[in-house]
Amino acid sequence: MADKLTIKQIKAELKQHYSNELVASLTADRRIGVQKLVQQAQRWQARQQTAQQKFAQRFVYEKKFWQAGKQLVAGIDEVGRGPLAGPVVAAAVILPHDFSILAVNDSKQLSSHLREELSSQILATALAVGIGVADNQQIDQANIYQATRIAMKQAVAALKILPQQLIIDAMQIETAIPQLKLIKADAKSNSVAAASIVAKVWRDHLMAEYDKIYPGYGFAQNAGYGTAQHLAALKSQGITPIHRLSFAPVAKVAKNFSD
């Protein structure tokens, strides 16, 4: 049957209906092009199996809580602790038990294009998503650590469903809801990974808008981090209303402009 199909047709069949039986039936086809397709399909399948295994590992904490009767588990993560400008943003995400988007992982490991796609998918499938924001003035007044906690608490409060358990990346917040502080949680929990993606995309969009208001600093590209372009603009154009005055590079520029 397979030898009656063209290589193009076989490629389409493997893409749409991959199975071990189909691959086995193609191994007898002596065409070089078909054998290359078989090898490619086998490598793809191996990658998928590895991705599924890692995805399952990132659901270990959630499943323990679900089995203990806590059906609504929220993952919480933040983005924007290091930039010189803009807010720190946190997201809280409650995933359904059948969540199956394998590519969801620590947002820092993903391309910007993939983050955009995944963020849309997460927003469409999550049971609830909450966003919290602590602006540069709050950061200057409270310090970045406390501002991050404020943003995380806001994110939880913004959830339309009250979670029964929180998984938080390396932080603890003031709440009566039980919480698990987990180091590098965005690489260990799908819920936290989803929150890291949503927070990153949300903040990137905000900084792109700030780029239109305060051109020249490269906010759309650097998201407020201290790149060469950003530091040069600070020296030549000065400080904007969204800069963090408590951060050393900005404080130095502020001092120079005031002298």
N, C-alpha and C positions, 0 to 999 in steps of 0.2 A: 504493500500500500504506500509506504513512505517513499519508495523509489520512483513512484509515479508523480510525486510532488516536486515542484521546483524548489531550489534552495531558498528563494524568497518566501515561498509558501511555508516551508518548514520553519524558517525563522519566525514567521508570524504565529505559527502553531505553538512553538516552544514558548513564545512570549505570553500567549493568551492561555494556554492549557498545559503548562509544564507538569510532568509527572514522571516518576521513575520508569513506569511502563513505556511511556513515549520515548524516553531517552534510550531505553533498552532496545526498542524496536529500530532505532536509528543507527545503532552501533554496527549493524550488518551492511549499512549503506557505504559503499566504498568511495563515494565522491569526497574529495578532499574538503570541499566547502561544507559539506554536511558534518564531517568529523570535527571541523573547527567550531561549527555551531554547537555540537554536542559538548565539546570541551568548555566553551563559553557558558553554556547553560549549567553545566556541573559546577563551575566556579561560582556562578551567580547563586545557585542553590546552596552551596557551602557558606557563602556570605550571609544569605538569608537565615540559615540555621544558626549561625553565630550571633546575628543580630537578635534573633528571637530568644536565644539563651540569655544574652545580656539584658534584654528588655525584661525577661522574667525575673532576673536577679534584682533589677531596679524596682520590682514590685514586692519584694520580700517584706519590707516594713509595713506597707499598706495592708498586705494580706494578713499579717499577724494581727493588726488592729481590727480588720474586718472579721476575722475568725473569733476575736474576743468580743464581738458585738458592736464595735464602733464602725458603723457603716459609712459614715461621712468623715473622711480624712482630708484635711487641707494641707497642701504643700505651700510653703512660703519662701520666697527668695527676693533679693534686692539687686539693683544695678545702679551704678553711679556713685560709689563711695570715693573713687579716686579722682574724678575730673575736677578741674579748676572752676568750672561754671555749670550752672543748671542744678536741678534738684536731684535728690536720691529718690528712686522710685521702687516700690515693692509691689509684688503681686501675690495673691493667694488664690489657689486653684483647687477645686474639688473635682476629681476625676470619677467617671462611672467605673464600675467594677469590670466592665467588658472593654475598657479603653485598649486600643490595639495599634496605635500609631508608632511603629517601631523606631522611627527616626528621632523621636523625642529623646533628647539627651541634654547634658550641660550645654547651655547656649553658647559658651565660649568655644566649643568644639565645632560649631556649625557656621556655615557661610551665611552672609546677610540675606541672600535670596532664599535659602532653605528656612531660615528663621521666620521670614515673612510668611512663607507658605504654612509652616507648622503653627504659627501663631493664629492664623485664620482657622485652621483645622481644630486647634484646641478650643478657641472661642465658640466654635460651632458644636463641639461635642461635650465640653465640660458641663458638669451639673451647676457649677457656679464659679464666677471669677470676680475677684475684687482687686482694686488698684488703690494704693496709698502713695501720697507724695509729700515729701518734706522739702521745701524750697531752700534756696541758698541762704536766706535770712535765718531760717530755723537752724540750718547747719552752723552758721556763724554764732548763733546765740547758745545752742545746746551742745555743740560738737558733733562730728559726723557719726560717731557711734550711737549717741542718743537720738539723733535725727533719723537714723536707720530704723531704730526701734519704734519711733513714732510712725514712720511710713508703714512698717509692717503691721502695727496695731490698727492703723487706718484700713489697710488692705483686708484684714480679717473682718473688721466692722462693716466693710462694703459688700461682703458676701451676702447674697440674697437667701442663703441657707446657712443655718448655724452649724458649724462643724462640731464633731464630737472629739476630734483629736487633731493636733497640729504637728507637722513635721517642719522644722525650721532650719535653715542653713546657718549653722554656727552662731546662732543668737537665741536669746530668750526675751519674751516680751511680757508686759503686764496684762494678764488675762486669767480668767477662771477656767478656761478650756485647757485640758491636759496638753502638754507640749513635749516633743522630743527634740532636743538640740542635737543636731547631727553634723559633724564636720564633713565638708565637701558633699553635702546632701544632694546637690544638683547632679552629681554623678552616681548617687546611690538610690535615689528615689524618683520615680517617674512624675509624681505629683510636684515635687520641688523643681525638677527639670522643666516641667511645663510652665511653672511659675517663672522660672528664670527666662524662658523664651518670651513669654507675654510681657514681662517687665522690660526686657531689653528692647523689644520692638516698640513698645509704647513710648519709652524714653527717647529712642532714636527718632521717632516721628516728631516728638516735641522739640528736640534739638534741631531738627530740620526746619521747623517753623521759626525757631529763634534765629536761625541762620539768615532768614529773610528779613528779620527785624534788625539784626546786628551783623551786617555783612562784613566780610574780611577776616573773620576769626576762624572760619572753616568749620563751624559747628555741625554742619550737615555731614561732614566727613569724619571729624574727630570726636563728635559727641561731647565736647567740652574738655577732653583730655589735653594735656600739655604738649601738643605737637610743636614742631618748629614754627609752623605757620601761626599757630595760636599764640605762642610766646612772642613772636615778632609783632603780631598785631597788638598785643597787650602793650608793648613798648611804644609802638607808633600811634595807636589810636586810643589807648587808655582802657579803663575798666568800664564794663557794661553793668546794668542793674542786676544781671543774673550771675555775676562773678562772686566767688566765695572769698570774702575779704580775710578770712581766718587761715587761708591756705598760703603758704610761704611765697610762692612765685607772684601771687596776686598782691599780697601785703607789701612785697618789695616794690612793685610797680606803683602801688598807691602812695607809698612813702616818697618815691622819686617825683611823682606828679605834685605832691603837696609841698615839696621842698622849694 
